[in-house]
Amino acid sequence: MAISLYDATVAGYLQTLGAVSGFLAKGAAHCEATGTDPADLVATRIHPDMYPLAFQIWSVQHHSLHAIEACTTGVFTPPSPLPEMTYADLQKVIADTREALAALTPEAVNALEGRDVVFKLGNVEMPFTAEGFLLSFSVPNFHFHATTAYDILRGQGVKLGKRDYMGAIRMKR
């Protein structure tokens, strides 16, 4: 059985984005139950030299929706500067990303195979095919940032487990 580009990217993005939505909801419930200010979670980092939760969520969007868009335009750049965001804003970023990705058809995503994509970082340009970019760069970055967001919340006492990260698994029907 061959696996399509859509199945290897968008289907997985949607699964993990569903999980991110779920663990952000648990984070909000944790704040309400414990009297924690959600703004504190937005600014929380695992380590002083790592970016906060807000950046992790911003990057989850960037390495999923914007990565697919880059395969259409042919250019991927680092994310735009992080705007001020509330905890509710982070939840909306994930909801909007899920909605936009869910609207993509397998045919449209699969048609991106073989297209040229250049990652531009300052004066550096890294050439890829769409599938090489998505599978070797975008998907690993997406999971890194989703995992880091999970770890930040878990480290702040939000009751999360492995199943919260896995989301709705795609079982045989």
Backbone hydrogen bonds, N-H to C=O, Kabsch-Sander energy under -0.5 kcal/mol:
donor,donor_aa,acceptor,acceptor_aa,energy
8,A,4,S,-2.1
9,T,5,L,-1.1
9,T,6,Y,-0.7
11,A,6,Y,-2.2
13,Y,9,T,-3.1
14,L,10,V,-2.8
15,Q,11,A,-1.8
16,T,12,G,-2.5
17,L,13,Y,-3.2
18,G,14,L,-2.0
19,A,15,Q,-1.5
20,V,16,T,-3.0
21,S,17,L,-2.5
22,G,18,G,-1.9
23,F,19,A,-2.9
24,L,20,V,-2.3
25,A,21,S,-1.9
26,K,22,G,-2.1
27,G,23,F,-1.7
28,A,24,L,-2.2
29,A,25,A,-2.3
30,H,26,K,-2.3
31,C,27,G,-2.2
32,E,28,A,-2.2
33,A,29,A,-2.6
34,T,30,H,-2.3
35,G,31,C,-1.6
36,T,31,C,-0.9
40,D,37,D,-1.8
41,L,37,D,-0.8
42,V,38,P,-1.9
43,A,39,A,-1.3
44,T,41,L,-1.2
50,M,47,H,-2.4
53,L,41,L,-0.5
53,L,44,T,-1.7
54,A,42,V,-2.0
55,F,52,P,-0.5
56,Q,52,P,-1.9
57,I,53,L,-2.4
58,W,54,A,-2.3
59,S,55,F,-2.4
60,V,56,Q,-1.8
61,Q,57,I,-1.8
62,H,58,W,-2.0
63,H,59,S,-2.8
64,S,61,Q,-1.2
65,L,61,Q,-0.8
66,H,61,Q,-1.5
68,I,64,S,-2.1
69,E,65,L,-2.3
70,A,66,H,-2.0
71,C,67,A,-1.2
72,T,68,I,-0.7
72,T,69,E,-0.9
73,T,69,E,-2.2
74,G,70,A,-3.0
76,F,118,V,-2.7
90,L,86,T,-1.8
91,Q,87,Y,-1.9
92,K,88,A,-2.0
93,V,89,D,-2.4
94,I,90,L,-1.9
95,A,91,Q,-2.3
96,D,92,K,-3.1
97,T,93,V,-2.1
98,R,94,I,-2.6
99,E,95,A,-2.3
100,A,96,D,-2.4
101,L,97,T,-2.6
102,A,98,R,-2.6
103,A,99,E,-1.1
104,L,101,L,-1.4
109,V,105,T,-2.1
110,N,106,P,-3.0
111,A,107,E,-1.6
112,L,109,V,-1.7
113,E,110,N,-1.3
115,R,112,L,-2.2
117,V,128,F,-2.4
118,V,74,G,-2.3
119,F,117,V,-0.5
119,F,126,M,-2.8
120,K,76,F,-2.8
120,K,118,V,-0.7
121,L,119,F,-0.6
121,L,124,V,-2.8
124,V,121,L,-2.1
126,M,119,F,-2.6
128,F,117,V,-2.5
130,A,115,R,-1.9
133,F,129,T,-2.9
134,L,130,A,-2.8
135,L,131,E,-2.6
136,S,132,G,-2.1
137,F,133,F,-1.7
138,S,133,F,-2.5
139,V,134,L,-3.2
141,N,137,F,-1.8
142,F,138,S,-3.0
143,H,139,V,-2.4
144,F,140,P,-2.2
145,H,141,N,-2.4
146,A,142,F,-2.3
147,T,143,H,-2.6
148,T,144,F,-2.3
149,A,145,H,-2.2
150,Y,146,A,-2.2
151,D,147,T,-2.8
152,I,148,T,-2.4
153,L,149,A,-2.1
154,R,150,Y,-2.9
155,G,151,D,-2.7
156,Q,152,I,-0.9
156,Q,153,L,-0.7
157,G,154,R,-1.7
158,V,153,L,-2.2
160,L,158,V,-1.2
164,D,161,G,-0.9
165,Y,161,G,-1.1
165,Y,162,K,-0.5
166,M,162,K,-2.1
167,G,163,R,-1.6
169,I,167,G,-0.9
171,M,169,I,-1.2
